[in-house]
Structure formats: structure tokens, C-alpha cells
């Protein structure tokens, strides 16, 4: 599953002592994490002692990503940062170098393997792939304009000892970054930790003038979580080793597990997304496909979400014959002999949901503000004009994303204020200070307009993030003004 962010989308780091293999690209073996199977490849959050782990699941994750990236190099959709801007990788010559840390793995096995250890022959090998992209110069010479490097890290020592392992920490990921500094052209670094990353390390996934870091980890739902910058969303999605057919199979398997709910409340797409950690678009599309191919099943959008249910069931959110389920629900809450407590509960529930949305946007903005500061530092430390221009192009992009989210915050705050006003009206009515009750029709109109505005703004944010900033070779008028401000 590729995230934005997590909502905004920045990311991780690495582990304890390790030695570098001679001639190898940089990466680490010694201190990563532990998985139980392809379907449960996340570290134990409590770090309790674990039973012997099938180490082959780590090797499978490593092999799957390496094979996926190798095939991806021929995909015309693959675009990476180069000295000439973000360009299709197919535009350039490429040279691929493969290496691993098999010697280190054998050394660790000889030192720490227990007599009852099993399955050590299938340990991951710390695979590394380095791809240099170059542009021909004259007839014989070529110039490297970009690099893409895949580094796979696994908790070899813990796997050999049969211990529970912890996710990679910020310090450990930073160690990997120190060993993989850009040397010729912008570097796109893809770091796989088969044992996962700490939550804090996700913030390290970012795109700066000379390097983009993308983190990949197996998740507990049986797929992969991708942590990358919002600007590289298209690349993040491409890097997911799990194919679409595999994702759809997991959706169907989850529906089978929830079969009894089909005849009662139905199965909401949001619930499937939460349990499978898959994109909403894929889950909704597969639920619709199940309804088309299975007689007696219906997939319908209720309260803004797709719900799959059997004909004759009464799925949550159903409002017969009404094109606006949210408005119908509001009117039902305020109809007839609705009590003041019921109305207060509705407003409290709705306000809590909107506050949660606002908190999520605040988190995104904090990540963007952190990146803003980092890019300003990059500009000040840059020793060439092209590097400064790249930093400005990315900084301008980040500030536009901040502006869009500030607009979204204003809309969310306005709706929260409106809900508070409705509650105040109810309170005055209860105290006998007024005879005016809340107008259910107006509440429904406000709520509908609010949902439409938020959906539109979210769509604009997603659309803008799908178009990454240029390399800064040609600055717009606004970007040039920002350049001059920073340079002055």
C-alpha cells in the first residue's frame, strides 16, 4: 500500500553495528527486524520473546522487491529525479550493478547460530541493486545524470538467534543514509526493511535537492506499506511489490471472512480498507465487481461509502429512495419527537469526526513545515546555482501544498463553528431563553455543502501532488521571486 503521506507522506531509517562489504553498495545486515510469515510481516510491538520465526518470509520479501524493481526499469511510467529534472528512466542508458552481503550473513550464522536453529539456509542476503542512468556525451563518453539504488536490510542476528526483533529506528536509517550519499546526479534510494520501521523513522522519507528516500516494509495485512514523499506519489505506487491481482484476491478473501455481515449490516469499503491496508479505490472497485459477478449481492454508496450486502438486508446507512443519505440521516435525527439529547449526540459525533479530520491535516502541515525548513537549509548550503534552483522548485511546491491545506483547515474550522452555533441554539431553547429550534433543513444543506467542499479540496490536493515539481532549470516568476528572497 502506497501512502501519502502517511497523510503527507514523509519517511524512515536504520540499525546497530555493521561492516561494509568490499565493493558493495551501502546497506546493513545487523540490526533490523522479525516477521512471522508473508501475511504477518510486522515486528511485535511489545517486543516479547517470539517462537522460532520462518526466516524464509524475509528472504521472499527481499527477492520479491528486487525482482519487481528490475522489471520496473522497463516500465515507461517509471520517472526519477535526474540532473535534468524528473524524467522517464527509459530516456537514458542504464548500467545495473548487483551485490549482497552474503559473506556477512555467513559470519553472523557461524557466530550466533543455535544447535536447534532451522531454516537458516533461507536467510535474506542483504541484496543491493545500483542503477546508474547516463546520457551519451560525444561518441565514446557518457555522463551519469541519476542513480536509483535499492538496499534491503534484515535482522539477521535476531533471526539466527530466534529472537523477537524491533523495527529499524531513526538512528539506524540515518546510518544507511550516511553510507548512501549522492555522488553523481540525484539519488533515488529505496530502502526495504523486512522487519519494518519505527513510526518515528517514517518522517525520514522525503525528497530534497539531491536525494529522494522511499521506505518499504511488509505489513500485518499481507501486503506492503510504502512511505514516500507526497511529490513522488506515482513512483511510490509503482514500487509496491504486490501486484493488483494479489490485492484484489486479498479483498475477496476478507469479504469471505465477513460473509455473515452480508445478510445484516453489510460490508463497508472503509472496514475492508482498514483490515487489508489497501487503497480505497481498489477495494471499492472489487466490491462492485463482486456484486456484478455474484447473484444476490448489491454494492451501493451509502453515507459516502460503498457497502456490499445481500438483497433483502438492511445495511448500515441505507436510506430508501434518497440520493443524499447524509441529508436524509440529519432529517431523520430531527424528525418527530427527537429528544434534545439525541440532537446533542448527533452534533457531538459530527464535530468529533471533523476535529479528527482537522488534526490529520495539522499533522500533514507539520511534516510539510519540517520539509520547508530542510529545503531552506539545502538552499543555503548549496554550492552551485542548479542545486539552488532545484531546492527552490521543491520549496515552492511544498509551500503551495501548505497553502492548500490551510484553506482546508479554514473550511473545517468554519463547519466546527457552525456546529457549535447549532448546539448553542439548542441550549438556549432548553433553558427557555429562546423559542427558536434548530432548522433540520438548514443543517442538512450546510452539511452537504461542507462535504462537497472538502471533497473538492481533497481532490485538488491529490491532483497537485500527482504532478511533482521540476528540476528548477527554468523558474516561474513566483519561483524566481522566492529564489531572490532566499538569496537576499
JOPEZI-V57344 format. One record per run of one state. SS is the DSSP state (2 for helix, 1 for strand, 0 for the rest). FROM is the first residue (numbers start at 1). TO is the last residue. If there is no record, write none. Layout:
ss: (SS	SS)
from: (FROM	FROM)
to: (TO	TO)
This chain:
ss: (0	1	0	1	0	1	0	1	0	2	0	1	0	1	2	0	1	0	2	0	2	0	1	0	1	0	2	0	1	0	2	0	1	0	1	0	2	0	1	0	1	0	1	0	2	0	2	0	2	0	1	2	0	2	0	1	0	1	0	2	0	2	0	2	0	2	0	2	0)
from: (1	2	3	14	15	37	38	40	41	56	73	79	83	85	89	92	93	100	102	113	120	123	128	138	141	154	156	162	168	169	170	180	186	194	197	198	200	205	207	208	211	219	224	228	230	239	244	258	259	264	267	269	277	280	294	297	303	305	311	325	334	340	382	385	431	440	466	477	488)
to: (1	2	13	14	36	37	39	40	55	72	78	82	84	88	91	92	99	101	112	119	122	127	137	140	153	155	161	167	168	169	179	185	193	196	197	199	204	206	207	210	218	223	227	229	238	243	257	258	263	266	268	276	279	293	296	302	304	310	324	333	339	381	384	430	439	465	476	487	488)
